Amino acid sequence: MREFLGKQVRQRSGGAHRVPGVATGLAVTGTGGDVLFSSRPRPTDSNGNGGGGLLLTGQLGDVMKESAQIALSYVRRTLTS
């Protein structure tokens, strides 16, 4: 098989590039799946201070919403300890 296909090519995944403020996730779709990149600027209130809230938009299922809430709880707990 190696003679037929040639040398194996390794591609870097999107997760190999660490960018502050960008999270990588996976989604299951009817055609298999997809890699999702989610970014958000630092949240601020009307005075420009850190707001710390979470705003979920789009057509997220209950599992995705719950996962986002869990991630926020983990980050808050980690940053305060």
Secondary structure, DSSP 8 states (H G I E B T S, - for coil): -HHHH-S------GGGS--TTEEEEEEEETTEEEEEEEE----B-TTSSB-------SS--HHHHHHHHHHHHHHHHHHH-
